[in-house]
Amino acid sequence: MTECLHRRERFFRRILGATGVGALLIAGAWGVAPGVVDDPLPLLNARTPARIFRDGKGVPVFAARGWDAQWRFPVPLETLPQAVIHATLAVEDMRFFRHGGVDLLAACRALWQNVSSGRIVSGASTLSMQVAALACGRQRTFCGKLLQALRARRMERLHSKQEILEAYLNHAPYGGKLHGVEAAAQYYFGVPARALTIAEAALLCGLPQRPNAFRPDRFPLAARKRQHRVLSLMVRHGKLSACEARECLETPLRFRDFRVPASFEQLARMTEQWHAIRAAYPFDVDLQVRALSLLRQQCARLSGVRDGACVILPNAPGAEPVVYLGTVDMHSPRAGQVDAARAWRSAGSVLKPFFFAEAVEGGVLAPRTRLSNRWFQAGDYTPGNYDGVSGGEVTAAEALAASLNLPTIRLVEMLGVERVERRLETLGLMPHGGSRGLTLALGTGGASLLALTRAYAAMPQVFSSETAALVAGMLRRPLPLCTVDAAWKTGTANNNTDAWCVAWTPDVVVGVWLGNKDGSRSEALVGVEAAAPLAGELLTLWYADRQPPIWPSVERLAPLCAISGLTPGPGCTQTEMGAVHPRIPLRVCTRCKGAEQPRMVIIRSPRQGTYRGDSVVLPLQADPLGVEWMVDGRLLGGVREAVFAPGRHTLHAMAEGYTAATLVLEVVSPAGEDALEAL
């Protein structure tokens, strides 16, 4: 008998010991396991939210859904009313601030309820566990529930309660494609979450348990019943008085009109502003819509023309487009979403002002300089004008305004193709596919509308303000359908595939392209007939509520040879007054009868070429003695040396009675070379 009692005692001791060891092991695992699971909060917060895009005035213009095509607008916890927080905790997890991720009391109660009822009636999920489920997916198995609990505990160790609560309120489902209380508030009530009343907060915060079953836009009675339940829980937990709860139930809710889309749903419809939105330009949405209407009307008037683009850019360094339209119809099956404003296309004559600006900068011509318009042949290349007419001479201003090819090609030949290409590279208009030779003068290198518009705006900085003013003066004449004094230049691509016009004032630059994105031609695609009237309408639109500016007068008048339009030489007997660059000497005429070849300044030092260094000091020497030097348009006088920073520099050496000499050199920084080699 005694032996039997001892055996039973040893058996129960073993059972108790094993139970204790098991409990210790479980407790140890419970404490260690959270350290080996991933933290769900970074996964949740890394998801791209829905975004509202705004124009330069802050007006909403477009809305894009988040990474999972849901509407989610995260907001800081401190901006939400206390009613939202109290209602959420009352219905989801009233002990949230007292547990470490898992509420053991709630778990025991749920276990008893499930066992006693014979079915699962309660899951005991804390708000932290729900955040883990939102991040990693919800699993209803025992192992899934355990993993969810461990992740919740891991999150509680690494993050504050406020961070977890904020994540829940920004990611919980509220019906349909609505995630987060901000999206729900805007959708159901048309107000931001910070403006919710207690009654509205109670209704919204009851939705996440069964979001689609309690949606007030579809099931208003179920939603009101759920609201009553949330208010009762808030009263039970002391967050609301019974009188306040009764008042909430009696107050009509401010539901918006569900027959029309919510504000962000309306903004989500794809529009032609998309290209400007994607590039984050500070565009004016009202101006953009009106410009789009003009663009569509012009395309409708032109036979065989389906598309167009326009850019309006303030005429200032570094300015971004205030109107940017890369397409006429975003929904067109014919490449509707292709951005034509960035597409590189044959540019025609619209590049010619830059060649003439380079010639002005080099002292080669002034607006009244005579250029040959006669037919000629350069090797195997036989160019011609657009209209096939040639002969005689024209002034530089006439040649540029009329887009004559023959004088322009001669000009590029005189300047040198390499020099012209370098200048185009500086302007962001370097042709694709390498050198085009003399055909560069015809725009065969191409351009994009955005790059072209920016290049016109940058002309006073890349060249000089005086050069830009002289070129603008050559191109200032009445613009079709425009009431403003503007300079403008058109371009027509070979075979009528593209029509261009750039018009500008001291305030603004307008660029227009019309054509077909597949490159098909149309007889209507002539720059002066198709693109110029639209540019005129856009300029008029721009100045509808603005005062047109006065063009600055920066050039000076000087006597010019009446025959050549150059600085009079010894044999020039007829002169006339004409505009010239005030700081760059114009070459001397050698054409007049009896004129002797003028003496020329000869630059001895520096030599044309490339110099290396962060700051290079070069001696300045020339024949005859006593020359005056000008570097990059800045007069230095009779100095004997000059300091050159990295970059490209143009030198002029001038002496009375001599033809000025011009030299171009480039200084390259060793650091810049190292960076290029590294690339």
C-alpha positions in Angstrom: 0.0 0.0 0.0 2.8 2.4 1.0 4.7 1.4 -2.2 1.7 2.2 -4.3 1.3 5.6 -2.8 5.0 6.4 -3.5 4.6 5.3 -7.1 1.6 7.6 -7.5 3.5 10.5 -5.9 6.5 10.0 -8.2 4.2 9.9 -11.2 2.5 13.1 -10.3 5.8 14.8 -9.6 7.1 13.8 -13.0 3.9 15.1 -14.7 4.2 18.4 -12.8 7.9 18.6 -13.7 7.3 17.9 -17.3 4.5 20.5 -17.3 6.7 23.0 -15.7 9.5 22.4 -18.1 7.1 22.6 -21.0 5.7 25.8 -19.7 9.2 27.2 -19.3 10.0 26.1 -22.9 6.8 27.7 -24.2 7.5 30.9 -22.2 11.0 31.0 -23.5 9.9 30.4 -27.1 7.2 33.0 -26.7 9.8 35.5 -25.6 12.4 34.6 -28.2 10.3 33.9 -31.2 9.3 37.5 -32.0 13.0 38.2 -32.6 13.2 35.9 -35.6 10.1 37.1 -37.5 10.0 40.1 -39.8 8.7 43.5 -38.8 5.5 44.1 -40.7 5.3 47.9 -40.2 8.1 48.8 -42.8 6.4 46.5 -45.3 3.1 48.4 -44.8 4.5 51.9 -44.9 6.6 51.1 -48.1 3.5 50.8 -50.1 3.0 53.7 -52.6 -0.1 55.6 -51.5 -2.5 57.3 -53.9 -1.3 60.7 -54.9 -3.0 64.1 -55.8 -1.1 66.1 -58.3 -1.5 69.9 -58.3 -0.7 72.7 -60.8 1.6 75.7 -60.2 -1.2 77.4 -58.3 -1.9 74.4 -56.0 -5.1 73.4 -57.8 -5.6 69.6 -57.9 -5.5 68.3 -61.4 -4.9 64.6 -61.3 -5.2 61.7 -58.9 -3.4 58.4 -59.2 -4.2 55.2 -57.2 -1.6 53.5 -55.0 0.5 50.5 -55.7 -2.4 48.0 -55.4 -4.9 50.2 -57.3 -6.5 51.3 -54.0 -7.3 54.8 -52.7 -5.1 55.5 -49.7 -4.1 58.9 -48.5 -1.9 58.6 -45.4 -2.2 61.3 -42.8 -0.3 61.9 -39.5 -2.1 60.6 -36.4 -1.9 64.0 -34.7 -4.1 65.5 -37.4 -7.0 63.1 -36.7 -9.8 64.1 -34.3 -9.9 62.3 -31.0 -13.3 60.9 -31.9 -11.7 58.8 -34.6 -9.1 57.3 -32.2 -11.7 56.7 -29.4 -14.2 55.0 -31.8 -11.5 52.8 -33.4 -10.2 51.6 -30.0 -13.6 51.1 -28.6 -14.7 48.8 -31.4 -11.3 47.1 -32.2 -9.0 47.0 -29.1 -9.9 48.9 -26.0 -6.8 47.4 -24.2 -4.5 48.5 -27.0 -2.3 50.7 -24.8 -2.0 48.0 -22.0 -0.8 44.9 -23.9 2.4 44.1 -25.8 0.8 43.1 -29.1 -1.3 40.1 -27.8 -4.1 40.5 -25.3 -3.9 37.3 -23.2 -7.2 38.1 -21.3 -9.0 38.5 -24.6 -7.4 35.3 -26.0 -8.5 33.3 -23.0 -12.0 34.7 -23.2 -12.1 33.9 -27.0 -10.9 30.4 -26.3 -13.7 29.8 -23.8 -16.3 31.3 -26.1 -15.2 29.1 -29.0 -15.0 25.9 -26.9 -18.3 26.5 -25.2 -20.2 27.3 -28.5 -18.5 24.6 -30.5 -17.5 27.0 -33.3 -15.3 30.0 -33.8 -17.1 33.1 -32.6 -14.2 35.3 -31.6 -10.6 35.6 -32.8 -9.2 37.9 -30.1 -7.1 39.8 -32.7 -5.6 42.9 -31.3 -5.2 46.1 -33.3 -1.5 45.3 -33.6 -2.3 41.8 -34.9 -4.6 43.4 -37.5 -1.8 45.7 -38.6 0.4 42.6 -39.1 -2.4 40.9 -41.1 -2.7 44.0 -43.3 1.0 43.9 -44.0 1.5 40.1 -44.5 -1.9 38.8 -45.3 -4.6 37.3 -43.1 -4.4 33.5 -42.3 -7.2 31.8 -40.3 -5.2 28.6 -39.4 -3.7 28.1 -36.0 -0.2 28.5 -37.3 -1.2 31.6 -39.2 -2.7 33.1 -36.1 0.4 32.3 -34.1 2.7 33.9 -36.7 0.4 37.0 -36.7 0.7 37.2 -33.0 4.5 36.9 -33.1 4.7 39.6 -35.7 2.5 41.9 -33.6 4.9 41.4 -30.7 7.9 42.1 -32.9 6.3 45.3 -34.1 5.4 46.4 -30.5 9.1 46.0 -29.5 10.4 48.2 -32.3 7.7 50.8 -32.7 5.6 53.1 -30.5 1.8 52.6 -30.0 1.2 55.8 -31.9 3.1 54.5 -35.0 1.1 51.3 -34.9 -2.2 53.1 -34.5 -1.4 55.5 -37.3 -0.5 52.6 -39.6 -3.9 50.9 -38.8 -5.9 54.1 -39.5 -4.0 54.7 -42.8 -4.3 51.1 -44.1 -7.5 49.5 -42.7 -10.2 48.7 -45.3 -13.3 50.9 -45.4 -15.2 49.3 -48.3 -14.5 48.9 -52.0 -11.1 50.3 -52.9 -11.0 52.6 -49.9 -8.1 52.1 -47.5 -7.5 54.4 -44.6 -9.7 56.8 -42.8 -8.8 59.8 -45.0 -9.9 58.1 -48.2 -13.1 56.9 -46.5 -13.9 60.4 -45.1 -13.4 62.0 -48.5 -15.4 59.3 -50.3 -18.4 59.0 -47.9 -18.7 62.5 -46.6 -16.6 64.7 -49.0 -14.5 66.1 -46.2 -11.0 65.4 -44.9 -10.7 63.1 -41.9 -9.7 66.0 -39.6 -13.2 67.5 -40.2 -15.2 64.5 -39.2 -17.8 64.8 -36.5 -18.2 62.3 -33.6 -21.2 60.7 -35.4 -19.3 60.4 -38.7 -16.2 59.0 -37.0 -18.4 56.4 -35.2 -19.9 55.3 -38.5 -16.5 55.1 -40.3 -14.6 53.4 -37.6 -17.2 50.6 -37.5 -16.6 49.6 -41.1 -13.2 47.8 -41.1 -14.7 44.7 -39.4 -17.0 44.0 -42.4 -16.2 46.9 -44.8 -18.3 45.8 -47.8 -21.3 44.8 -45.7 -21.4 48.0 -43.8 -20.8 50.5 -46.7 -23.2 53.4 -46.2 -23.4 54.1 -49.9 -24.9 50.7 -50.5 -26.2 49.4 -47.2 -27.3 52.6 -45.2 -29.4 50.7 -42.7 -26.6 48.2 -41.8 -24.2 51.2 -41.6 -26.4 53.0 -39.1 -26.9 49.9 -37.0 -23.1 49.5 -36.9 -22.8 53.1 -35.9 -25.2 52.5 -33.0 -23.0 49.6 -31.9 -19.8 51.8 -32.0 -21.5 54.6 -30.0 -22.7 52.1 -27.4 -19.1 50.8 -26.9 -17.8 54.3 -26.6 -20.3 55.0 -23.9 -19.5 51.7 -22.1 -15.8 52.6 -22.1 -16.3 56.1 -20.9 -15.4 57.9 -24.1 -18.8 59.4 -24.6 -21.8 60.2 -22.5 -25.2 58.6 -23.2 -26.6 62.0 -24.0 -23.8 62.7 -26.5 -24.4 59.3 -28.1 -28.1 60.0 -28.4 -27.4 63.3 -30.0 -25.1 61.6 -32.5 -27.9 59.2 -33.5 -30.4 62.0 -33.9 -28.0 64.2 -36.0 -28.3 63.8 -39.8 -25.1 62.6 -41.4 -23.5 64.8 -44.1 -23.3 62.1 -46.8 -22.2 63.5 -50.2 -24.1 62.7 -53.4 -23.1 59.2 -54.3 -24.6 59.6 -57.8 -21.4 61.4 -58.8 -17.8 60.2 -58.4 -15.8 61.4 -55.5 -13.5 64.3 -56.1 -10.4 62.1 -56.3 -12.2 59.7 -58.7 -13.0 62.6 -61.0 -9.3 63.6 -61.0 -8.3 60.1 -61.8 -9.7 60.2 -65.3 -6.7 60.2 -67.7 -6.4 63.6 -69.3 -4.0 65.3 -71.8 -2.3 67.0 -68.8 -0.7 63.7 -67.9 2.7 64.5 -69.6 3.0 67.7 -67.7 1.9 66.0 -64.4 4.4 63.2 -64.8 7.2 65.7 -65.4 6.1 67.7 -62.3 5.9 71.0 -64.2 4.3 73.9 -62.4 1.7 74.3 -65.2 -1.4 76.4 -65.0 -4.4 74.0 -65.4 -6.8 76.7 -66.6 -4.4 77.9 -69.3 -3.6 74.4 -70.2 -7.2 73.4 -70.8 -7.7 76.5 -73.0 -4.5 75.8 -74.9 -5.7 72.2 -75.5 -8.9 73.5 -77.0 -7.0 75.8 -79.4 -4.7 72.9 -80.3 -7.6 70.6 -81.1 -9.4 73.2 -83.1 -6.3 73.8 -85.3 -5.8 70.1 -85.9 -9.5 69.8 -86.9 -9.0 72.6 -89.4 -6.0 70.9 -91.1 -6.6 68.1 -93.5 -4.6 65.0 -92.7 -3.3 66.3 -89.4 -4.2 64.3 -86.4 -1.9 65.4 -83.6 0.0 68.3 -82.1 1.9 69.6 -79.1 2.6 72.9 -77.5 4.8 74.3 -74.8 4.6 77.7 -73.1 7.7 78.7 -71.1 8.5 81.9 -69.2 11.4 83.6 -70.9 13.7 83.3 -67.9 16.7 81.2 -67.1 15.7 77.8 -65.6 12.0 78.4 -66.0 9.7 75.3 -66.3 6.7 75.1 -68.7 3.4 76.6 -67.5 1.7 74.9 -70.5 2.8 71.5 -71.6 0.7 69.4 -74.0 2.3 66.4 -75.6 -0.8 65.1 -77.3 -4.2 66.1 -78.6 -6.1 63.0 -77.5 -4.7 60.8 -74.7 -7.2 58.0 -75.6 -6.4 57.9 -79.3 -5.4 54.4 -80.4 -2.8 55.9 -82.7 -0.1 56.5 -80.1 -2.4 58.8 -78.1 -0.2 58.6 -74.9 3.1 59.2 -76.8 4.6 62.6 -75.7 5.1 64.5 -78.9 6.7 67.4 -77.1 9.7 65.3 -76.2 9.9 63.3 -79.5 12.9 64.2 -81.7 11.7 65.1 -85.2 12.9 66.8 -88.3 13.0 70.5 -87.5 13.2 72.3 -90.8 14.0 76.1 -90.7 13.1 76.6 -87.0 16.8 76.1 -86.1 18.0 78.9 -88.4 17.9 81.7 -85.8 20.7 79.9 -83.8 23.0 79.8 -86.9 22.4 83.6 -87.5 23.0 84.2 -83.8 26.3 82.4 -84.0 27.2 84.6 -87.0 26.3 87.8 -85.1 28.4 86.6 -82.2 31.4 86.0 -84.5 31.2 89.4 -86.1 30.2 87.9 -89.4 27.0 89.8 -90.0 24.4 92.3 -88.9 20.7 92.4 -89.9 21.5 94.6 -93.0 24.5 92.5 -94.2 23.9 91.2 -97.7 24.0 87.5 -98.3 24.0 85.6 -101.6 20.9 83.8 -102.5 22.4 82.3 -105.7 22.4 78.6 -106.5 25.7 76.8 -105.7 27.1 73.3 -105.4 29.2 72.0 -102.5 30.8 68.8 -103.6 28.0 66.4 -104.4 25.5 68.5 -102.4 23.3 70.8 -104.4 21.0 72.7 -102.1 18.0 74.9 -103.0 15.4 77.1 -101.4 12.0 75.7 -100.3 10.2 77.4 -103.1 12.8 76.6 -105.7 13.6 80.2 -106.4 17.1 81.6 -106.2 19.2 84.5 -107.4 20.4 87.9 -106.3 21.2 89.0 -102.8 19.1 89.5 -99.6 19.8 91.0 -96.3 20.4 88.7 -93.4 17.1 89.8 -91.8 15.2 89.0 -95.1 17.0 85.6 -95.4 16.2 84.6 -91.8 12.5 85.8 -91.9 11.9 84.1 -95.3 13.7 80.9 -94.2 16.0 80.9 -97.3 18.2 77.8 -97.4 20.9 79.0 -99.7 22.1 82.0 -97.6 21.9 79.9 -94.4 24.0 77.0 -95.9 26.6 79.5 -97.0 26.6 80.9 -93.5 27.1 77.5 -91.9 29.9 76.8 -94.4 31.6 80.1 -93.5 31.3 79.5 -89.7 32.3 75.8 -90.0 30.1 72.8 -89.3 32.1 71.9 -86.2 31.6 75.3 -84.6 27.8 75.2 -85.3 27.5 71.7 -83.9 29.2 72.8 -80.7 26.8 75.7 -80.3 23.8 73.4 -80.9 25.2 71.0 -78.3 25.4 73.9 -75.8 21.7 74.6 -76.5 20.6 71.0 -76.1 19.9 70.6 -79.8 22.9 68.5 -80.9 21.6 66.3 -83.7 21.2 62.6 -83.1 23.5 60.2 -85.1 26.6 62.4 -85.4 27.4 65.2 -87.9 25.0 66.2 -90.7 27.5 68.4 -92.5 26.0 71.4 -94.4 22.5 69.8 -94.3 22.5 70.9 -90.7 21.4 74.3 -91.9 18.1 72.7 -93.1 17.2 71.2 -89.7 18.0 67.6 -90.6 19.5 67.1 -87.2 16.1 67.4 -85.7 14.8 68.7 -82.4 12.2 68.1 -79.8 9.6 70.8 -79.1 10.6 71.1 -75.4 14.3 71.3 -76.2 13.6 73.9 -78.9 11.5 76.1 -76.7 14.1 76.0 -73.9 16.8 76.8 -76.4 15.0 80.0 -77.6 14.5 81.0 -73.9 18.2 80.4 -73.3 19.4 82.5 -76.2 20.3 85.6 -74.2 22.4 83.5 -71.8 24.1 81.1 -74.3 24.9 84.0 -76.7 24.4 87.5 -75.3 21.5 89.7 -74.7 22.5 92.0 -77.6 22.8 89.1 -80.0 19.4 87.7 -78.9 17.9 91.2 -79.4 19.4 91.5 -82.9 18.0 88.1 -83.9 14.6 88.9 -82.4 14.7 92.2 -84.4 15.1 90.3 -87.6 12.1 88.2 -86.8 9.7 90.7 -85.3 6.8 91.2 -87.7 3.0 90.6 -87.6 2.2 87.1 -86.4 -1.1 85.6 -87.7 -4.0 85.8 -85.2 -1.8 87.6 -82.7 -2.3 91.1 -81.2 1.2 91.2 -79.5 4.5 92.5 -80.8 6.3 89.2 -81.1 9.3 87.6 -82.8 8.6 84.3 -84.5 10.1 81.6 -86.6 8.5 78.7 -88.4 9.8 75.4 -89.8 8.5 72.8 -92.3 10.1 69.4 -92.4 11.1 67.9 -95.7 8.2 66.2 -97.4 5.7 68.0 -95.2 5.7 65.7 -92.2 6.1 68.3 -89.4 5.1 71.9 -89.0 6.7 74.1 -86.3 6.5 77.6 -85.0 8.3 79.3 -82.0 7.1 82.7 -81.1 8.5 84.8 -78.2 8.5 88.1 -76.4 10.7 89.3 -73.6 8.3 87.6 -71.2 7.4 84.2 -72.7 8.3 81.6 -75.4 5.5 79.6 -77.2 6.4 76.5 -79.1 4.0 74.6 -81.4 4.4 71.3 -83.3 1.7 69.9 -85.6 1.9 66.6 -87.5 1.3 62.9 -87.2 3.2 60.7 -84.7 3.6 57.9 -87.3 5.4 60.4 -89.6 2.7 60.4 -92.3 2.8 63.6 -94.5 0.1 66.2 -95.3 0.1 69.1 -97.7 -1.3 71.2 -94.8 1.8 70.8 -92.7 3.5 74.0 -93.6 4.9 76.0 -90.7 3.7 79.4 -91.7 0.2 78.2 -92.6 -0.4 75.6 -89.9 1.7 76.3 -86.8 2.1 80.1 -86.9 -1.6 80.9 -86.5 -1.8 78.6 -83.5 1.3 80.2 -82.0 -0.4 83.6 -82.5 -3.6 82.4 -80.7 -1.6 81.0 -77.8 0.4 84.2 -77.4 -2.9 86.2 -77.4 -4.3 83.8 -74.8 -1.2 84.3 -72.6 -1.6 88.1 -72.8 -5.4 88.1 -72.3 -4.9 89.3 -68.7 -1.3 90.5 -68.9 0.3 93.7 -70.1 2.5 93.0 -73.2 6.1 94.0 -72.5 8.2 96.5 -74.4 11.1 95.1 -76.3 14.5 96.4 -75.0 16.7 98.4 -77.4 20.2 97.1 -76.8 21.8 97.3 -80.3 23.4 100.5 -81.6 23.2 102.2 -85.0 26.5 102.5 -87.0 27.4 103.4 -90.6 27.4 100.4 -92.8 28.5 99.8 -96.4 25.3 100.2 -98.5 26.6 97.5 -100.9 27.6 94.7 -98.4 26.0 95.8 -95.1 29.4 95.4 -93.4 31.7 97.9 -91.7 32.8 100.4 -94.5 36.2 99.8 -95.9 38.5 102.2 -97.8 36.7 101.7 -101.1 33.1 102.0 -99.8 31.6 105.3 -101.1 27.9 104.7 -100.1 26.9 104.1 -96.5 23.7 103.7 -94.6 22.9 103.4 -90.9 22.1 100.0 -89.5 21.9 98.1 -86.3 25.0 96.3 -85.1 26.2 94.5 -82.0 27.4 97.2 -79.5 30.3 95.2 -78.3 31.4 92.8 -81.1 33.1 94.4 -84.1 31.6 93.6 -87.5 33.9 92.5 -90.3 35.1 95.1 -92.8 33.7 95.2 -96.3 36.1 94.0 -99.1 33.7 94.0 -102.0 33.5 97.6 -103.1 35.3 98.6 -106.3 38.8 99.9 -105.7 38.9 98.6 -102.2 42.2 97.4 -101.0 42.4 94.3 -98.9 42.1 95.6 -95.4 44.8 94.9 -93.0 43.9 92.2 -90.4 44.8 91.8 -86.8 46.9 88.7 -86.3 46.6 87.0 -83.0 50.0 85.6 -81.9 49.0 84.3 -78.5 47.0 82.3 -77.4 46.6 79.7 -80.0 43.3 78.2 -80.9 42.7 74.9 -79.2 42.2 73.2 -75.8 44.0 74.1 -72.5 43.8 72.1 -69.3 43.6 73.5 -65.8 41.2 74.8 -63.3 42.2 78.4 -64.1 44.5 79.1 -67.0 46.4 82.4 -67.3 47.3 83.0 -71.0 49.4 85.9 -72.6 47.6 88.1 -75.1 49.7 89.1 -78.0 48.8 90.4 -81.5 50.0 92.4 -84.4 49.8 95.4 -84.6 50.8 96.6 -81.1 48.2 98.3 -79.0 45.2 96.1 -79.9 42.2 96.0 -77.6 40.9 92.6 -76.4 37.3 91.4 -75.9 36.7 88.0 -74.2 33.2 86.5 -74.3 31.7 89.8 -75.2 33.4 91.7 -72.3 35.8 94.4 -73.3 39.2 94.1 -71.5 41.1 96.8 -73.3 44.8 96.7 -74.0 45.7 94.0 -71.4 48.6 91.6 -71.9 47.2 88.5 -70.2 43.8 87.1 -69.1 42.5 84.4 -66.8 40.3 81.8 -68.4 38.0 79.5 -66.3 36.9 76.1 -67.6 34.6 76.3 -70.6 34.6 77.6 -74.1 35.8 81.2 -74.8 35.6 83.6 -77.8 38.4 86.2 -78.1 38.2 89.3 -80.4 41.4 91.4 -81.1 40.6 94.9 -82.4 42.7 97.8 -83.7 41.7 101.0 -85.5 42.1 100.6 -89.3 42.3 96.8 -89.0 39.8 94.0 -89.5 39.2 92.4 -86.1 40.4 88.8 -85.5 38.4 86.2 -83.7 39.7 83.1 -81.9 38.0 80.3 -80.0 39.6 78.3 -77.2 38.5 75.8 -74.6 39.7 75.2 -71.1 39.1 71.8 -69.6 39.3 71.1 -65.9 41.3 68.0 -64.9 38.6 67.1 -62.4 36.1 67.2 -65.2 38.2 64.9 -67.4 38.6 62.4 -64.5 34.9 62.4 -64.0 34.3 61.7 -67.7 36.9 58.9 -67.7 35.1 57.4 -64.6 31.9 57.4 -66.5 
